[in-house]
Amino acid sequence: MGIQDIIVLIIVSCCVLYAARNIVKTFTRKKKGVCNCGCGCSGCAMARKKK
């Protein structure tokens, strides 16, 4: 294997890891507006109860 092959392998591996991380993030993302932080921001369930 030459240096060019190693560099291509590293770049392709980084791209695959980046894509896999984003795909996993898409499926494990919480529903928007569901937050148990208790901060009372507009997206929190706590803010909806206060109205």
PDB file of all heavy atoms in Angstrom:
ATOM      1  N   MET A   1       0.842  -1.183   0.000  1.00  0.00           N
ATOM      2  CA  MET A   1       0.000   0.000   0.000  1.00  0.00           C
ATOM      3  C   MET A   1       0.883   1.241   0.000  1.00  0.00           C
ATOM      4  O   MET A   1       1.784   1.370   0.806  1.00  0.00           O
ATOM      5  CB  MET A   1      -0.894   0.023   1.246  1.00  0.00           C
ATOM      6  CG  MET A   1      -2.180  -0.722   1.013  1.00  0.00           C
ATOM      7  SD  MET A   1      -3.340  -0.896   2.347  1.00  0.00           S
ATOM      8  CE  MET A   1      -3.571   0.600   3.090  1.00  0.00           C
ATOM      9  N   GLY A   2       0.559   2.133  -0.869  1.00  0.00           N
ATOM     10  CA  GLY A   2       1.304   3.374  -0.926  1.00  0.00           C
ATOM     11  C   GLY A   2       0.697   4.417  -0.013  1.00  0.00           C
ATOM     12  O   GLY A   2      -0.355   4.216   0.613  1.00  0.00           O
ATOM     13  N   ILE A   3       1.355   5.527   0.083  1.00  0.00           N
ATOM     14  CA  ILE A   3       0.881   6.614   0.941  1.00  0.00           C
ATOM     15  C   ILE A   3      -0.457   7.137   0.449  1.00  0.00           C
ATOM     16  O   ILE A   3      -1.328   7.466   1.246  1.00  0.00           O
ATOM     17  CB  ILE A   3       1.941   7.730   1.008  1.00  0.00           C
ATOM     18  CG1 ILE A   3       3.150   7.205   1.770  1.00  0.00           C
ATOM     19  CG2 ILE A   3       1.377   8.962   1.667  1.00  0.00           C
ATOM     20  CD1 ILE A   3       4.236   8.217   1.985  1.00  0.00           C
ATOM     21  N   GLN A   4      -0.651   7.180  -0.858  1.00  0.00           N
ATOM     22  CA  GLN A   4      -1.911   7.672  -1.408  1.00  0.00           C
ATOM     23  C   GLN A   4      -3.078   6.772  -0.981  1.00  0.00           C
ATOM     24  O   GLN A   4      -4.153   7.264  -0.641  1.00  0.00           O
ATOM     25  CB  GLN A   4      -1.836   7.725  -2.925  1.00  0.00           C
ATOM     26  CG  GLN A   4      -3.068   8.334  -3.561  1.00  0.00           C
ATOM     27  CD  GLN A   4      -2.933   8.440  -5.057  1.00  0.00           C
ATOM     28  OE1 GLN A   4      -1.926   8.025  -5.628  1.00  0.00           O
ATOM     29  NE2 GLN A   4      -3.942   8.996  -5.706  1.00  0.00           N
ATOM     30  N   ASP A   5      -2.866   5.465  -0.989  1.00  0.00           N
ATOM     31  CA  ASP A   5      -3.913   4.535  -0.560  1.00  0.00           C
ATOM     32  C   ASP A   5      -4.259   4.729   0.908  1.00  0.00           C
ATOM     33  O   ASP A   5      -5.431   4.673   1.295  1.00  0.00           O
ATOM     34  CB  ASP A   5      -3.480   3.093  -0.794  1.00  0.00           C
ATOM     35  CG  ASP A   5      -3.363   2.744  -2.264  1.00  0.00           C
ATOM     36  OD1 ASP A   5      -4.058   3.402  -3.074  1.00  0.00           O
ATOM     37  OD2 ASP A   5      -2.587   1.822  -2.602  1.00  0.00           O
ATOM     38  N   ILE A   6      -3.265   4.963   1.732  1.00  0.00           N
ATOM     39  CA  ILE A   6      -3.494   5.176   3.164  1.00  0.00           C
ATOM     40  C   ILE A   6      -4.279   6.468   3.401  1.00  0.00           C
ATOM     41  O   ILE A   6      -5.209   6.503   4.194  1.00  0.00           O
ATOM     42  CB  ILE A   6      -2.158   5.176   3.924  1.00  0.00           C
ATOM     43  CG1 ILE A   6      -1.516   3.781   3.854  1.00  0.00           C
ATOM     44  CG2 ILE A   6      -2.354   5.595   5.366  1.00  0.00           C
ATOM     45  CD1 ILE A   6      -0.109   3.722   4.378  1.00  0.00           C
ATOM     46  N   ILE A   7      -3.917   7.519   2.685  1.00  0.00           N
ATOM     47  CA  ILE A   7      -4.619   8.797   2.836  1.00  0.00           C
ATOM     48  C   ILE A   7      -6.076   8.663   2.392  1.00  0.00           C
ATOM     49  O   ILE A   7      -6.987   9.154   3.060  1.00  0.00           O
ATOM     50  CB  ILE A   7      -3.889   9.904   2.052  1.00  0.00           C
ATOM     51  CG1 ILE A   7      -2.540  10.195   2.710  1.00  0.00           C
ATOM     52  CG2 ILE A   7      -4.732  11.163   1.966  1.00  0.00           C
ATOM     53  CD1 ILE A   7      -1.657  11.132   1.910  1.00  0.00           C
ATOM     54  N   VAL A   8      -6.310   7.977   1.283  1.00  0.00           N
ATOM     55  CA  VAL A   8      -7.678   7.759   0.804  1.00  0.00           C
ATOM     56  C   VAL A   8      -8.462   6.939   1.814  1.00  0.00           C
ATOM     57  O   VAL A   8      -9.628   7.234   2.101  1.00  0.00           O
ATOM     58  CB  VAL A   8      -7.666   7.084  -0.585  1.00  0.00           C
ATOM     59  CG1 VAL A   8      -9.057   6.617  -0.983  1.00  0.00           C
ATOM     60  CG2 VAL A   8      -7.103   8.027  -1.622  1.00  0.00           C
ATOM     61  N   LEU A   9      -7.854   5.920   2.375  1.00  0.00           N
ATOM     62  CA  LEU A   9      -8.509   5.089   3.379  1.00  0.00           C
ATOM     63  C   LEU A   9      -8.885   5.908   4.607  1.00  0.00           C
ATOM     64  O   LEU A   9      -9.991   5.756   5.150  1.00  0.00           O
ATOM     65  CB  LEU A   9      -7.599   3.922   3.765  1.00  0.00           C
ATOM     66  CG  LEU A   9      -8.163   2.914   4.754  1.00  0.00           C
ATOM     67  CD1 LEU A   9      -9.355   2.197   4.144  1.00  0.00           C
ATOM     68  CD2 LEU A   9      -7.088   1.920   5.147  1.00  0.00           C
ATOM     69  N   ILE A  10      -8.020   6.781   5.053  1.00  0.00           N
ATOM     70  CA  ILE A  10      -8.304   7.636   6.215  1.00  0.00           C
ATOM     71  C   ILE A  10      -9.455   8.583   5.908  1.00  0.00           C
ATOM     72  O   ILE A  10     -10.377   8.750   6.726  1.00  0.00           O
ATOM     73  CB  ILE A  10      -7.038   8.411   6.633  1.00  0.00           C
ATOM     74  CG1 ILE A  10      -6.006   7.456   7.236  1.00  0.00           C
ATOM     75  CG2 ILE A  10      -7.382   9.514   7.622  1.00  0.00           C
ATOM     76  CD1 ILE A  10      -4.653   8.080   7.467  1.00  0.00           C
ATOM     77  N   ILE A  11      -9.456   9.203   4.740  1.00  0.00           N
ATOM     78  CA  ILE A  11     -10.514  10.142   4.377  1.00  0.00           C
ATOM     79  C   ILE A  11     -11.857   9.431   4.255  1.00  0.00           C
ATOM     80  O   ILE A  11     -12.877   9.913   4.762  1.00  0.00           O
ATOM     81  CB  ILE A  11     -10.152  10.884   3.074  1.00  0.00           C
ATOM     82  CG1 ILE A  11      -8.971  11.821   3.331  1.00  0.00           C
ATOM     83  CG2 ILE A  11     -11.345  11.652   2.529  1.00  0.00           C
ATOM     84  CD1 ILE A  11      -8.400  12.456   2.081  1.00  0.00           C
ATOM     85  N   VAL A  12     -11.870   8.275   3.611  1.00  0.00           N
ATOM     86  CA  VAL A  12     -13.112   7.519   3.465  1.00  0.00           C
ATOM     87  C   VAL A  12     -13.629   7.064   4.826  1.00  0.00           C
ATOM     88  O   VAL A  12     -14.824   7.123   5.099  1.00  0.00           O
ATOM     89  CB  VAL A  12     -12.910   6.327   2.501  1.00  0.00           C
ATOM     90  CG1 VAL A  12     -14.100   5.377   2.522  1.00  0.00           C
ATOM     91  CG2 VAL A  12     -12.657   6.830   1.094  1.00  0.00           C
ATOM     92  N   SER A  13     -12.739   6.636   5.700  1.00  0.00           N
ATOM     93  CA  SER A  13     -13.146   6.209   7.039  1.00  0.00           C
ATOM     94  C   SER A  13     -13.764   7.363   7.820  1.00  0.00           C
ATOM     95  O   SER A  13     -14.780   7.185   8.497  1.00  0.00           O
ATOM     96  CB  SER A  13     -11.947   5.660   7.812  1.00  0.00           C
ATOM     97  OG  SER A  13     -11.436   4.531   7.172  1.00  0.00           O
ATOM     98  N   CYS A  14     -13.175   8.534   7.718  1.00  0.00           N
ATOM     99  CA  CYS A  14     -13.725   9.699   8.409  1.00  0.00           C
ATOM    100  C   CYS A  14     -15.107  10.055   7.878  1.00  0.00           C
ATOM    101  O   CYS A  14     -16.013  10.382   8.652  1.00  0.00           O
ATOM    102  CB  CYS A  14     -12.781  10.895   8.269  1.00  0.00           C
ATOM    103  SG  CYS A  14     -11.266  10.735   9.211  1.00  0.00           S
ATOM    104  N   CYS A  15     -15.280   9.977   6.566  1.00  0.00           N
ATOM    105  CA  CYS A  15     -16.587  10.273   5.969  1.00  0.00           C
ATOM    106  C   CYS A  15     -17.645   9.264   6.408  1.00  0.00           C
ATOM    107  O   CYS A  15     -18.779   9.633   6.713  1.00  0.00           O
ATOM    108  CB  CYS A  15     -16.483  10.294   4.453  1.00  0.00           C
ATOM    109  SG  CYS A  15     -15.546  11.690   3.823  1.00  0.00           S
ATOM    110  N   VAL A  16     -17.287   7.998   6.455  1.00  0.00           N
ATOM    111  CA  VAL A  16     -18.230   6.961   6.877  1.00  0.00           C
ATOM    112  C   VAL A  16     -18.604   7.149   8.342  1.00  0.00           C
ATOM    113  O   VAL A  16     -19.778   7.041   8.714  1.00  0.00           O
ATOM    114  CB  VAL A  16     -17.642   5.555   6.622  1.00  0.00           C
ATOM    115  CG1 VAL A  16     -18.457   4.481   7.310  1.00  0.00           C
ATOM    116  CG2 VAL A  16     -17.545   5.286   5.140  1.00  0.00           C
ATOM    117  N   LEU A  17     -17.640   7.448   9.192  1.00  0.00           N
ATOM    118  CA  LEU A  17     -17.933   7.673  10.600  1.00  0.00           C
ATOM    119  C   LEU A  17     -18.820   8.896  10.796  1.00  0.00           C
ATOM    120  O   LEU A  17     -19.743   8.883  11.601  1.00  0.00           O
ATOM    121  CB  LEU A  17     -16.637   7.831  11.397  1.00  0.00           C
ATOM    122  CG  LEU A  17     -15.815   6.566  11.568  1.00  0.00           C
ATOM    123  CD1 LEU A  17     -14.487   6.884  12.250  1.00  0.00           C
ATOM    124  CD2 LEU A  17     -16.585   5.551  12.364  1.00  0.00           C
ATOM    125  N   TYR A  18     -18.571   9.964  10.057  1.00  0.00           N
ATOM    126  CA  TYR A  18     -19.381  11.170  10.145  1.00  0.00           C
ATOM    127  C   TYR A  18     -20.817  10.890   9.727  1.00  0.00           C
ATOM    128  O   TYR A  18     -21.771  11.287  10.401  1.00  0.00           O
ATOM    129  CB  TYR A  18     -18.763  12.263   9.267  1.00  0.00           C
ATOM    130  CG  TYR A  18     -19.563  13.540   9.238  1.00  0.00           C
ATOM    131  CD1 TYR A  18     -19.490  14.431  10.302  1.00  0.00           C
ATOM    132  CD2 TYR A  18     -20.378  13.852   8.163  1.00  0.00           C
ATOM    133  CE1 TYR A  18     -20.217  15.609  10.286  1.00  0.00           C
ATOM    134  CE2 TYR A  18     -21.110  15.018   8.142  1.00  0.00           C
ATOM    135  CZ  TYR A  18     -21.041  15.896   9.202  1.00  0.00           C
ATOM    136  OH  TYR A  18     -21.767  17.043   9.172  1.00  0.00           O
ATOM    137  N   ALA A  19     -20.995  10.178   8.630  1.00  0.00           N
ATOM    138  CA  ALA A  19     -22.339   9.853   8.151  1.00  0.00           C
ATOM    139  C   ALA A  19     -23.066   8.937   9.132  1.00  0.00           C
ATOM    140  O   ALA A  19     -24.255   9.139   9.419  1.00  0.00           O
ATOM    141  CB  ALA A  19     -22.261   9.211   6.772  1.00  0.00           C
ATOM    142  N   ALA A  20     -22.375   7.956   9.657  1.00  0.00           N
ATOM    143  CA  ALA A  20     -22.991   7.034  10.609  1.00  0.00           C
ATOM    144  C   ALA A  20     -23.418   7.767  11.876  1.00  0.00           C
ATOM    145  O   ALA A  20     -24.501   7.512  12.413  1.00  0.00           O
ATOM    146  CB  ALA A  20     -22.016   5.908  10.946  1.00  0.00           C
ATOM    147  N   ARG A  21     -22.590   8.688  12.339  1.00  0.00           N
ATOM    148  CA  ARG A  21     -22.929   9.452  13.545  1.00  0.00           C
ATOM    149  C   ARG A  21     -24.183  10.289  13.310  1.00  0.00           C
ATOM    150  O   ARG A  21     -25.056  10.354  14.175  1.00  0.00           O
ATOM    151  CB  ARG A  21     -21.760  10.350  13.936  1.00  0.00           C
ATOM    152  CG  ARG A  21     -21.976  11.060  15.259  1.00  0.00           C
ATOM    153  CD  ARG A  21     -20.801  11.903  15.608  1.00  0.00           C
ATOM    154  NE  ARG A  21     -20.721  13.002  14.630  1.00  0.00           N
ATOM    155  CZ  ARG A  21     -19.784  13.911  14.602  1.00  0.00           C
ATOM    156  NH1 ARG A  21     -18.791  13.849  15.444  1.00  0.00           N
ATOM    157  NH2 ARG A  21     -19.801  14.875  13.704  1.00  0.00           N
ATOM    158  N   ASN A  22     -24.298  10.908  12.140  1.00  0.00           N
ATOM    159  CA  ASN A  22     -25.471  11.723  11.848  1.00  0.00           C
ATOM    160  C   ASN A  22     -26.731  10.874  11.679  1.00  0.00           C
ATOM    161  O   ASN A  22     -27.810  11.291  12.076  1.00  0.00           O
ATOM    162  CB  ASN A  22     -25.231  12.573  10.605  1.00  0.00           C
ATOM    163  CG  ASN A  22     -24.318  13.734  10.908  1.00  0.00           C
ATOM    164  OD1 ASN A  22     -24.266  14.222  12.025  1.00  0.00           O
ATOM    165  ND2 ASN A  22     -23.596  14.193   9.911  1.00  0.00           N
ATOM    166  N   ILE A  23     -26.594   9.691  11.110  1.00  0.00           N
ATOM    167  CA  ILE A  23     -27.742   8.800  10.969  1.00  0.00           C
ATOM    168  C   ILE A  23     -28.227   8.348  12.342  1.00  0.00           C
ATOM    169  O   ILE A  23     -29.427   8.347  12.617  1.00  0.00           O
ATOM    170  CB  ILE A  23     -27.393   7.600  10.067  1.00  0.00           C
ATOM    171  CG1 ILE A  23     -27.221   8.078   8.621  1.00  0.00           C
ATOM    172  CG2 ILE A  23     -28.457   6.512  10.146  1.00  0.00           C
ATOM    173  CD1 ILE A  23     -26.662   7.041   7.690  1.00  0.00           C
ATOM    174  N   VAL A  24     -27.303   7.988  13.206  1.00  0.00           N
ATOM    175  CA  VAL A  24     -27.676   7.569  14.558  1.00  0.00           C
ATOM    176  C   VAL A  24     -28.331   8.733  15.307  1.00  0.00           C
ATOM    177  O   VAL A  24     -29.332   8.556  15.995  1.00  0.00           O
ATOM    178  CB  VAL A  24     -26.444   7.036  15.324  1.00  0.00           C
ATOM    179  CG1 VAL A  24     -26.739   6.867  16.798  1.00  0.00           C
ATOM    180  CG2 VAL A  24     -25.977   5.726  14.722  1.00  0.00           C
ATOM    181  N   LYS A  25     -27.787   9.926  15.145  1.00  0.00           N
ATOM    182  CA  LYS A  25     -28.351  11.108  15.795  1.00  0.00           C
ATOM    183  C   LYS A  25     -29.775  11.380  15.317  1.00  0.00           C
ATOM    184  O   LYS A  25     -30.628  11.790  16.096  1.00  0.00           O
ATOM    185  CB  LYS A  25     -27.467  12.325  15.502  1.00  0.00           C
ATOM    186  CG  LYS A  25     -27.299  13.263  16.674  1.00  0.00           C
ATOM    187  CD  LYS A  25     -26.561  14.509  16.269  1.00  0.00           C
ATOM    188  CE  LYS A  25     -25.078  14.345  16.385  1.00  0.00           C
ATOM    189  NZ  LYS A  25     -24.364  15.614  16.189  1.00  0.00           N
ATOM    190  N   THR A  26     -30.036  11.117  14.042  1.00  0.00           N
ATOM    191  CA  THR A  26     -31.372  11.345  13.486  1.00  0.00           C
ATOM    192  C   THR A  26     -32.395  10.405  14.123  1.00  0.00           C
ATOM    193  O   THR A  26     -33.503  10.824  14.454  1.00  0.00           O
ATOM    194  CB  THR A  26     -31.360  11.110  11.958  1.00  0.00           C
ATOM    195  OG1 THR A  26     -30.444  12.027  11.378  1.00  0.00           O
ATOM    196  CG2 THR A  26     -32.726  11.312  11.351  1.00  0.00           C
ATOM    197  N   PHE A  27     -32.021   9.162  14.320  1.00  0.00           N
ATOM    198  CA  PHE A  27     -32.964   8.199  14.876  1.00  0.00           C
ATOM    199  C   PHE A  27     -33.093   8.289  16.386  1.00  0.00           C
ATOM    200  O   PHE A  27     -34.102   7.872  16.940  1.00  0.00           O
ATOM    201  CB  PHE A  27     -32.575   6.778  14.474  1.00  0.00           C
ATOM    202  CG  PHE A  27     -32.805   6.496  13.023  1.00  0.00           C
ATOM    203  CD1 PHE A  27     -31.743   6.185  12.193  1.00  0.00           C
ATOM    204  CD2 PHE A  27     -34.069   6.554  12.485  1.00  0.00           C
ATOM    205  CE1 PHE A  27     -31.947   5.925  10.850  1.00  0.00           C
ATOM    206  CE2 PHE A  27     -34.291   6.300  11.140  1.00  0.00           C
ATOM    207  CZ  PHE A  27     -33.224   5.986  10.326  1.00  0.00           C
ATOM    208  N   THR A  28     -32.104   8.842  17.076  1.00  0.00           N
ATOM    209  CA  THR A  28     -32.167   8.909  18.535  1.00  0.00           C
ATOM    210  C   THR A  28     -32.531  10.304  19.032  1.00  0.00           C
ATOM    211  O   THR A  28     -32.565  10.525  20.235  1.00  0.00           O
ATOM    212  CB  THR A  28     -30.821   8.496  19.158  1.00  0.00           C
ATOM    213  OG1 THR A  28     -29.791   9.368  18.688  1.00  0.00           O
ATOM    214  CG2 THR A  28     -30.485   7.060  18.826  1.00  0.00           C
ATOM    215  N   ARG A  29     -32.822  11.224  18.124  1.00  0.00           N
ATOM    216  CA  ARG A  29     -33.168  12.586  18.511  1.00  0.00           C
ATOM    217  C   ARG A  29     -34.495  12.599  19.264  1.00  0.00           C
ATOM    218  O   ARG A  29     -35.435  11.914  18.908  1.00  0.00           O
ATOM    219  CB  ARG A  29     -33.277  13.464  17.271  1.00  0.00           C
ATOM    220  CG  ARG A  29     -33.405  14.924  17.594  1.00  0.00           C
ATOM    221  CD  ARG A  29     -33.382  15.744  16.336  1.00  0.00           C
ATOM    222  NE  ARG A  29     -32.123  15.496  15.629  1.00  0.00           N
ATOM    223  CZ  ARG A  29     -31.925  15.779  14.365  1.00  0.00           C
ATOM    224  NH1 ARG A  29     -32.873  16.296  13.642  1.00  0.00           N
ATOM    225  NH2 ARG A  29     -30.765  15.529  13.796  1.00  0.00           N
ATOM    226  N   LYS A  30     -34.547  13.369  20.336  1.00  0.00           N
ATOM    227  CA  LYS A  30     -35.773  13.496  21.109  1.00  0.00           C
ATOM    228  C   LYS A  30     -36.774  14.330  20.341  1.00  0.00           C
ATOM    229  O   LYS A  30     -36.425  15.124  19.479  1.00  0.00           O
ATOM    230  CB  LYS A  30     -35.489  14.168  22.453  1.00  0.00           C
ATOM    231  CG  LYS A  30     -34.656  13.346  23.383  1.00  0.00           C
ATOM    232  CD  LYS A  30     -34.478  14.066  24.686  1.00  0.00           C
ATOM    233  CE  LYS A  30     -33.653  13.253  25.651  1.00  0.00           C
ATOM    234  NZ  LYS A  30     -33.462  13.927  26.922  1.00  0.00           N
ATOM    235  N   LYS A  31     -38.036  14.167  20.697  1.00  0.00           N
ATOM    236  CA  LYS A  31     -39.074  14.961  20.061  1.00  0.00           C
ATOM    237  C   LYS A  31     -38.893  16.421  20.426  1.00  0.00           C
ATOM    238  O   LYS A  31     -38.523  16.762  21.553  1.00  0.00           O
ATOM    239  CB  LYS A  31     -40.453  14.506  20.538  1.00  0.00           C
ATOM    240  CG  LYS A  31     -40.841  13.141  20.055  1.00  0.00           C
ATOM    241  CD  LYS A  31     -42.206  12.785  20.554  1.00  0.00           C
ATOM    242  CE  LYS A  31     -42.602  11.391  20.145  1.00  0.00           C
ATOM    243  NZ  LYS A  31     -43.900  11.024  20.698  1.00  0.00           N
ATOM    244  N   LYS A  32     -39.176  17.285  19.469  1.00  0.00           N
ATOM    245  CA  LYS A  32     -39.030  18.716  19.699  1.00  0.00           C
ATOM    246  C   LYS A  32     -40.089  19.169  20.692  1.00  0.00           C
ATOM    247  O   LYS A  32     -41.253  18.805  20.599  1.00  0.00           O
ATOM    248  CB  LYS A  32     -39.177  19.482  18.384  1.00  0.00           C
ATOM    249  CG  LYS A  32     -38.879  20.941  18.511  1.00  0.00           C
ATOM    250  CD  LYS A  32     -38.954  21.634  17.176  1.00  0.00           C
ATOM    251  CE  LYS A  32     -38.604  23.094  17.341  1.00  0.00           C
ATOM    252  NZ  LYS A  32     -38.687  23.799  16.067  1.00  0.00           N
ATOM    253  N   GLY A  33     -39.685  19.957  21.647  1.00  0.00           N
ATOM    254  CA  GLY A  33     -40.607  20.489  22.638  1.00  0.00           C
ATOM    255  C   GLY A  33     -40.684  19.657  23.899  1.00  0.00           C
ATOM    256  O   GLY A  33     -41.373  20.028  24.826  1.00  0.00           O
ATOM    257  N   VAL A  34     -40.039  18.531  23.932  1.00  0.00           N
ATOM    258  CA  VAL A  34     -40.045  17.699  25.125  1.00  0.00           C
ATOM    259  C   VAL A  34     -38.727  17.905  25.848  1.00  0.00           C
ATOM    260  O   VAL A  34     -37.684  17.496  25.390  1.00  0.00           O
ATOM    261  CB  VAL A  34     -40.237  16.208  24.772  1.00  0.00           C
ATOM    262  CG1 VAL A  34     -40.153  15.366  26.020  1.00  0.00           C
ATOM    263  CG2 VAL A  34     -41.553  16.001  24.063  1.00  0.00           C
ATOM    264  N   CYS A  35     -38.799  18.610  26.957  1.00  0.00           N
ATOM    265  CA  CYS A  35     -37.597  18.921  27.710  1.00  0.00           C
ATOM    266  C   CYS A  35     -37.925  18.852  29.194  1.00  0.00           C
ATOM    267  O   CYS A  35     -38.891  19.461  29.634  1.00  0.00           O
ATOM    268  CB  CYS A  35     -37.090  20.309  27.322  1.00  0.00           C
ATOM    269  SG  CYS A  35     -35.632  20.799  28.231  1.00  0.00           S
ATOM    270  N   ASN A  36     -37.164  18.138  29.948  1.00  0.00           N
ATOM    271  CA  ASN A  36     -37.396  18.001  31.379  1.00  0.00           C
ATOM    272  C   ASN A  36     -36.420  18.833  32.192  1.00  0.00           C
ATOM    273  O   ASN A  36     -36.137  18.518  33.334  1.00  0.00           O
ATOM    274  CB  ASN A  36     -37.289  16.534  31.781  1.00  0.00           C
ATOM    275  CG  ASN A  36     -38.380  15.710  31.164  1.00  0.00           C
ATOM    276  OD1 ASN A  36     -39.483  16.192  30.967  1.00  0.00           O
ATOM    277  ND2 ASN A  36     -38.081  14.468  30.844  1.00  0.00           N
ATOM    278  N   CYS A  37     -35.921  19.899  31.591  1.00  0.00           N
ATOM    279  CA  CYS A  37     -34.916  20.685  32.290  1.00  0.00           C
ATOM    280  C   CYS A  37     -35.532  21.611  33.333  1.00  0.00           C
ATOM    281  O   CYS A  37     -34.865  22.057  34.251  1.00  0.00           O
ATOM    282  CB  CYS A  37     -34.090  21.494  31.298  1.00  0.00           C
ATOM    283  SG  CYS A  37     -35.039  22.713  30.385  1.00  0.00           S
ATOM    284  N   GLY A  38     -36.828  21.953  33.182  1.00  0.00           N
ATOM    285  CA  GLY A  38     -37.485  22.818  34.149  1.00  0.00           C
ATOM    286  C   GLY A  38     -37.110  24.281  34.010  1.00  0.00           C
ATOM    287  O   GLY A  38     -37.361  25.079  34.911  1.00  0.00           O
ATOM    288  N   CYS A  39     -36.544  24.667  32.899  1.00  0.00           N
ATOM    289  CA  CYS A  39     -36.110  26.045  32.733  1.00  0.00           C
ATOM    290  C   CYS A  39     -37.262  26.977  32.365  1.00  0.00           C
ATOM    291  O   CYS A  39     -37.163  28.178  32.511  1.00  0.00           O
ATOM    292  CB  CYS A  39     -35.008  26.140  31.674  1.00  0.00           C
ATOM    293  SG  CYS A  39     -35.577  25.739  30.015  1.00  0.00           S
ATOM    294  N   GLY A  40     -38.372  26.420  31.857  1.00  0.00           N
ATOM    295  CA  GLY A  40     -39.514  27.241  31.509  1.00  0.00           C
ATOM    296  C   GLY A  40     -39.388  27.931  30.163  1.00  0.00           C
ATOM    297  O   GLY A  40     -40.103  28.884  29.893  1.00  0.00           O
ATOM    298  N   CYS A  41     -38.490  27.461  29.309  1.00  0.00           N
ATOM    299  CA  CYS A  41     -38.356  28.083  27.995  1.00  0.00           C
ATOM    300  C   CYS A  41     -39.561  27.718  27.128  1.00  0.00           C
ATOM    301  O   CYS A  41     -40.348  26.858  27.476  1.00  0.00           O
ATOM    302  CB  CYS A  41     -37.048  27.677  27.334  1.00  0.00           C
ATOM    303  SG  CYS A  41     -36.857  25.914  27.100  1.00  0.00           S
ATOM    304  N   SER A  42     -39.710  28.352  26.002  1.00  0.00           N
ATOM    305  CA  SER A  42     -40.912  28.186  25.185  1.00  0.00           C
ATOM    306  C   SER A  42     -41.102  26.771  24.667  1.00  0.00           C
ATOM    307  O   SER A  42     -42.217  26.373  24.374  1.00  0.00           O
ATOM    308  CB  SER A  42     -40.887  29.166  24.016  1.00  0.00           C
ATOM    309  OG  SER A  42     -39.782  28.891  23.190  1.00  0.00           O
ATOM    310  N   GLY A  43     -40.046  25.996  24.550  1.00  0.00           N
ATOM    311  CA  GLY A  43     -40.162  24.639  24.035  1.00  0.00           C
ATOM    312  C   GLY A  43     -40.400  23.586  25.096  1.00  0.00           C
ATOM    313  O   GLY A  43     -40.647  22.434  24.782  1.00  0.00           O
ATOM    314  N   CYS A  44     -40.344  23.975  26.350  1.00  0.00           N
ATOM    315  CA  CYS A  44     -40.463  22.999  27.432  1.00  0.00           C
ATOM    316  C   CYS A  44     -41.913  22.635  27.734  1.00  0.00           C
ATOM    317  O   CYS A  44     -42.822  23.430  27.563  1.00  0.00           O
ATOM    318  CB  CYS A  44     -39.845  23.546  28.713  1.00  0.00           C
ATOM    319  SG  CYS A  44     -38.066  23.606  28.693  1.00  0.00           S
ATOM    320  N   ALA A  45     -42.088  21.434  28.249  1.00  0.00           N
ATOM    321  CA  ALA A  45     -43.402  21.014  28.706  1.00  0.00           C
ATOM    322  C   ALA A  45     -43.817  21.835  29.919  1.00  0.00           C
ATOM    323  O   ALA A  45     -45.000  22.085  30.136  1.00  0.00           O
ATOM    324  CB  ALA A  45     -43.372  19.517  29.042  1.00  0.00           C
ATOM    325  N   MET A  46     -42.850  22.268  30.707  1.00  0.00           N
ATOM    326  CA  MET A  46     -43.145  23.086  31.886  1.00  0.00           C
ATOM    327  C   MET A  46     -43.769  24.421  31.471  1.00  0.00           C
ATOM    328  O   MET A  46     -44.659  24.925  32.122  1.00  0.00           O
ATOM    329  CB  MET A  46     -41.875  23.339  32.691  1.00  0.00           C
ATOM    330  CG  MET A  46     -41.279  22.086  33.253  1.00  0.00           C
ATOM    331  SD  MET A  46     -42.364  21.429  34.506  1.00  0.00           S
ATOM    332  CE  MET A  46     -41.196  20.999  35.715  1.00  0.00           C
ATOM    333  N   ALA A  47     -43.278  24.991  30.380  1.00  0.00           N
ATOM    334  CA  ALA A  47     -43.799  26.289  29.913  1.00  0.00           C
ATOM    335  C   ALA A  47     -45.234  26.122  29.433  1.00  0.00           C
ATOM    336  O   ALA A  47     -46.056  27.022  29.635  1.00  0.00           O
ATOM    337  CB  ALA A  47     -42.921  26.824  28.797  1.00  0.00           C
ATOM    338  N   ARG A  48     -45.561  25.014  28.832  1.00  0.00           N
ATOM    339  CA  ARG A  48     -46.931  24.789  28.371  1.00  0.00           C
ATOM    340  C   ARG A  48     -47.893  24.645  29.548  1.00  0.00           C
ATOM    341  O   ARG A  48     -49.037  25.031  29.478  1.00  0.00           O
ATOM    342  CB  ARG A  48     -46.988  23.552  27.489  1.00  0.00           C
ATOM    343  CG  ARG A  48     -46.473  23.833  26.093  1.00  0.00           C
ATOM    344  CD  ARG A  48     -46.709  22.659  25.173  1.00  0.00           C
ATOM    345  NE  ARG A  48     -45.395  22.082  24.902  1.00  0.00           N
ATOM    346  CZ  ARG A  48     -45.097  20.817  24.879  1.00  0.00           C
ATOM    347  NH1 ARG A  48     -46.024  19.930  25.100  1.00  0.00           N
ATOM    348  NH2 ARG A  48     -43.882  20.403  24.640  1.00  0.00           N
ATOM    349  N   LYS A  49     -47.433  24.058  30.649  1.00  0.00           N
ATOM    350  CA  LYS A  49     -48.290  23.896  31.823  1.00  0.00           C
ATOM    351  C   LYS A  49     -48.577  25.228  32.493  1.00  0.00           C
ATOM    352  O   LYS A  49     -49.637  25.424  33.072  1.00  0.00           O
ATOM    353  CB  LYS A  49     -47.619  22.950  32.829  1.00  0.00           C
ATOM    354  CG  LYS A  49     -47.590  21.516  32.377  1.00  0.00           C
ATOM    355  CD  LYS A  49     -46.914  20.653  33.415  1.00  0.00           C
ATOM    356  CE  LYS A  49     -46.812  19.220  32.966  1.00  0.00           C
ATOM    357  NZ  LYS A  49     -46.113  18.371  33.926  1.00  0.00           N
ATOM    358  N   LYS A  50     -47.636  26.155  32.421  1.00  0.00           N
ATOM    359  CA  LYS A  50     -47.786  27.436  33.095  1.00  0.00           C
ATOM    360  C   LYS A  50     -48.811  28.339  32.411  1.00  0.00           C
ATOM    361  O   LYS A  50     -49.372  29.225  33.017  1.00  0.00           O
ATOM    362  CB  LYS A  50     -46.450  28.164  33.170  1.00  0.00           C
ATOM    363  CG  LYS A  50     -45.487  27.519  34.126  1.00  0.00           C
ATOM    364  CD  LYS A  50     -44.181  28.276  34.155  1.00  0.00           C
ATOM    365  CE  LYS A  50     -43.185  27.579  35.080  1.00  0.00           C
ATOM    366  NZ  LYS A  50     -41.893  28.262  35.076  1.00  0.00           N
ATOM    367  N   LYS A  51     -49.057  28.102  31.111  1.00  0.00           N
ATOM    368  CA  LYS A  51     -49.975  28.972  30.362  1.00  0.00           C
ATOM    369  C   LYS A  51     -51.407  28.741  30.719  1.00  0.00           C
ATOM    370  O   LYS A  51     -51.922  27.876  31.189  1.00  0.00           O
ATOM    371  CB  LYS A  51     -49.786  28.784  28.850  1.00  0.00           C
ATOM    372  CG  LYS A  51     -48.484  29.344  28.388  1.00  0.00           C
ATOM    373  CD  LYS A  51     -48.372  29.195  26.889  1.00  0.00           C
ATOM    374  CE  LYS A  51     -47.050  29.786  26.417  1.00  0.00           C
ATOM    375  NZ  LYS A  51     -46.864  29.658  24.993  1.00  0.00           N
TER     376      LYS A  51
END
